[in-house]
């Protein structure tokens, strides 16, 4: 089957792109200041520097993937998950006893993945995975931009106050920090304009809505596959 390969590809991008973006921001922070820039220049001459950098980017990507920040923000948590929507449609108001009844959120997720892989069309599957990956990547990128933007600014300020950095480093630090914060605001337009969602949040809301609509359209098929025993389904 081709689908698992596509699924794996989307997961790899969700790991690699945020990880190497984080690594890029670490290098940017190092390059802004002369002392650390000199250390990096010397380290880059070592034979295993590139391998170590690539390994570091992958490690950072896995760390971000494991932390799963995109699922922790309010915009995501305020959405009704398709798995819970499926539970509500099938079981919450159903008086009948069923051996496949969805009892809790964990069971709802397991059942939803069965529906997703077995009943959703391949086109819908691919669209959901693509939009989900875009959402995760954009959310990680804007979080990292804010973190490093806020980090570089006080480092530049402290360096200027104690005169341990050249004036050019302080200016470069302020500039880099400003660019990152502006990029963060660009990915968070709701902070500047009312009733405007960022693309990542808007796309994620759209794809959640589409999945629930697909459940509505295929509810009879889903009930036949989940709510009825094999004997009743064959009769």
C-alpha positions as CSV (number, residue, x, y, z in Angstrom):
1,X,0.0,0.0,0.0
2,X,1.2,3.5,-0.8
3,X,-0.5,5.3,2.1
4,X,1.8,4.3,4.9
5,X,4.7,5.7,2.9
6,X,3.0,9.0,2.6
7,X,2.1,9.0,6.3
8,X,5.8,8.3,7.1
9,X,6.8,11.2,4.8
10,X,4.5,13.7,6.6
11,X,5.8,12.5,10.0
12,X,9.4,13.0,8.8
13,X,8.7,16.5,7.7
14,X,7.1,17.2,11.1
15,X,10.4,16.2,12.7
16,X,13.0,17.4,10.3
17,X,11.8,20.9,9.5
18,X,11.1,22.2,13.1
19,X,14.3,20.5,14.3
20,X,16.6,22.2,11.7
21,X,14.8,25.5,12.1
22,X,15.6,25.3,15.8
23,X,19.2,24.4,14.9
24,X,19.4,27.4,12.6
25,X,18.2,29.7,15.3
26,X,20.8,28.3,17.7
27,X,23.5,29.1,15.1
28,X,22.0,32.5,14.5
29,X,22.2,33.3,18.3
30,X,25.8,32.1,18.3
31,X,26.8,34.1,15.3
32,X,25.3,37.3,16.6
33,X,28.0,37.6,19.4
34,X,31.7,37.8,18.7
35,X,32.9,35.4,21.5
36,X,30.6,32.6,20.6
37,X,31.1,33.3,16.9
38,X,34.8,32.7,17.3
39,X,34.1,29.4,19.1
40,X,31.8,28.3,16.4
41,X,34.4,29.2,13.7
42,X,37.0,27.1,15.4
43,X,34.5,24.2,16.0
44,X,33.4,24.2,12.3
45,X,37.0,23.2,11.4
46,X,36.6,19.9,13.2
47,X,36.1,16.8,10.9
48,X,32.8,15.7,12.6
49,X,31.2,19.1,12.9
50,X,28.7,18.7,10.0
51,X,27.7,15.2,11.2
52,X,27.2,16.5,14.8
53,X,25.2,19.4,13.5
54,X,22.9,17.2,11.4
55,X,22.5,14.8,14.3
56,X,21.7,17.8,16.6
57,X,19.0,18.9,14.2
58,X,17.4,15.5,14.1
59,X,17.6,15.3,17.9
60,X,15.9,18.7,18.3
61,X,13.2,17.6,15.9
62,X,12.5,14.5,17.9
63,X,12.4,16.5,21.1
64,X,9.9,19.0,19.6
65,X,7.9,16.1,18.2
66,X,7.8,14.4,21.6
67,X,6.8,17.6,23.5
68,X,4.1,18.3,20.9
69,X,3.6,22.0,21.6
70,X,1.0,22.5,18.7
71,X,-1.5,20.4,20.7
72,X,-1.0,22.4,23.9
73,X,-2.1,25.8,22.6
74,X,-5.6,27.1,23.3
75,X,-6.6,27.4,19.7
76,X,-6.1,23.6,19.3
77,X,-7.6,22.6,22.7
78,X,-10.7,24.6,22.0
79,X,-11.5,22.5,18.9
80,X,-13.7,19.4,19.2
81,X,-11.6,16.5,18.1
82,X,-13.0,14.3,15.4
83,X,-12.6,11.3,17.7
84,X,-14.8,12.8,20.4
85,X,-17.3,13.9,17.7
86,X,-17.4,10.3,16.5
87,X,-18.0,9.1,20.1
88,X,-20.8,11.6,20.5
89,X,-22.5,10.6,17.2
90,X,-22.2,6.9,17.8
91,X,-22.4,6.2,21.5
92,X,-23.1,9.1,23.8
93,X,-26.8,9.3,23.1
94,X,-27.2,5.7,22.0
95,X,-29.4,3.6,24.4
96,X,-28.4,0.3,22.9
97,X,-25.8,-2.0,24.3
98,X,-22.9,-2.7,22.0
99,X,-19.7,-4.7,22.4
100,X,-17.8,-2.0,20.4
101,X,-19.2,0.9,22.5
102,X,-16.8,3.8,22.9
103,X,-16.3,4.3,26.6
104,X,-13.7,7.0,26.9
105,X,-11.4,9.4,25.0
106,X,-8.8,6.7,24.5
107,X,-11.3,4.4,22.9
108,X,-12.6,7.3,20.8
109,X,-9.1,7.8,19.4
110,X,-8.6,4.1,18.6
111,X,-12.0,3.9,16.9
112,X,-11.4,7.1,15.0
113,X,-8.2,5.8,13.6
114,X,-9.9,2.6,12.5
115,X,-12.5,4.8,10.7
116,X,-9.8,7.0,9.3
117,X,-7.8,4.2,7.7
118,X,-10.7,1.8,6.7
119,X,-13.5,4.2,5.7
120,X,-12.1,7.6,4.8
121,X,-11.1,7.9,1.2
122,X,-7.4,8.1,0.4
123,X,-7.9,11.7,-0.9
124,X,-9.3,12.7,2.5
125,X,-6.6,10.8,4.4
126,X,-3.8,12.6,2.4
127,X,-5.4,16.0,2.9
128,X,-5.8,15.5,6.6
129,X,-2.2,14.4,7.0
130,X,-0.9,17.3,4.8
131,X,-2.8,20.0,6.6
132,X,-2.0,18.5,10.0
133,X,1.7,18.5,9.1
134,X,1.6,22.1,7.9
135,X,-0.2,23.1,11.2
136,X,2.4,21.4,13.4
137,X,5.4,22.9,11.4
138,X,4.0,26.5,11.4
139,X,3.1,26.3,15.1
140,X,6.6,25.0,16.1
141,X,8.3,27.7,13.9
142,X,6.3,30.6,15.4
143,X,7.0,29.3,18.9
144,X,10.7,29.0,18.2
145,X,10.8,32.4,16.6
146,X,9.3,33.9,19.8
147,X,11.6,32.0,22.2
148,X,14.8,33.0,20.4
149,X,13.6,36.5,19.6
150,X,13.0,37.1,23.3
151,X,16.3,35.3,24.2
152,X,18.6,37.3,21.9
153,X,17.3,40.7,23.0
154,X,18.2,40.5,26.8
155,X,21.6,38.9,25.9
156,X,22.3,41.9,23.7
157,X,21.1,44.3,26.4
158,X,23.3,42.7,29.1
159,X,26.3,42.6,26.7
160,X,25.9,46.3,26.0
161,X,25.3,47.2,29.7
162,X,28.4,45.4,31.0
163,X,30.4,46.4,27.9
164,X,31.5,42.8,27.2
165,X,30.3,42.9,23.6
166,X,31.2,45.3,20.8
167,X,28.5,47.9,19.9
168,X,28.1,46.2,16.5
169,X,27.1,42.9,18.3
170,X,24.5,44.8,20.3
171,X,23.0,46.4,17.2
172,X,23.1,43.0,15.3
173,X,21.4,41.3,18.3
174,X,18.6,43.9,18.5
175,X,18.1,43.5,14.7
176,X,18.0,39.7,14.8
177,X,15.6,39.8,17.8
178,X,13.3,42.3,16.0
179,X,13.2,40.2,12.8
180,X,12.3,37.1,14.8
181,X,9.5,38.8,16.8
182,X,8.1,40.4,13.6
183,X,8.1,36.9,11.9
184,X,6.3,35.6,15.0
185,X,3.7,38.3,14.7
186,X,3.4,37.6,11.0
187,X,2.5,34.0,11.9
188,X,0.2,35.3,14.7
189,X,-2.0,37.9,12.9
190,X,-4.7,37.6,15.5
191,X,-2.5,39.7,17.8
192,X,-2.7,42.6,15.4
193,X,-6.1,42.2,13.8
194,X,-9.4,41.2,15.4
195,X,-11.2,38.1,14.0
196,X,-8.2,37.1,11.9
197,X,-6.7,33.6,12.5
198,X,-3.2,32.5,11.6
199,X,-3.1,30.2,8.6
200,X,-2.0,27.2,10.7
201,X,-4.9,27.6,13.1
202,X,-7.3,28.3,10.3
203,X,-6.3,25.3,8.3
204,X,-6.4,23.0,11.3
205,X,-9.9,24.2,12.1
206,X,-10.9,23.6,8.5
207,X,-9.5,20.1,8.4
208,X,-11.2,19.2,11.7
209,X,-14.5,20.4,10.3
210,X,-14.0,18.4,7.1
211,X,-13.3,15.2,9.1
212,X,-16.5,15.7,11.1
213,X,-18.5,16.4,7.9
214,X,-17.1,13.2,6.4
215,X,-18.3,11.3,9.5
216,X,-21.8,12.8,9.0
217,X,-21.9,11.7,5.3
218,X,-20.6,8.2,6.0
219,X,-22.4,7.6,9.3
220,X,-24.4,4.7,8.0
221,X,-21.3,2.9,6.8
222,X,-19.5,3.6,10.0
223,X,-22.4,2.2,12.1
224,X,-22.5,-0.9,9.9
225,X,-18.8,-1.5,10.5
226,X,-18.7,-0.6,14.2
227,X,-22.1,-0.8,15.9
228,X,-23.4,-4.0,14.4
229,X,-22.2,-7.5,15.1
230,X,-21.0,-9.5,12.0
231,X,-24.1,-11.7,12.1
232,X,-26.4,-8.7,12.0
233,X,-24.4,-7.0,9.3
234,X,-24.5,-10.1,7.1
235,X,-28.3,-10.5,7.5
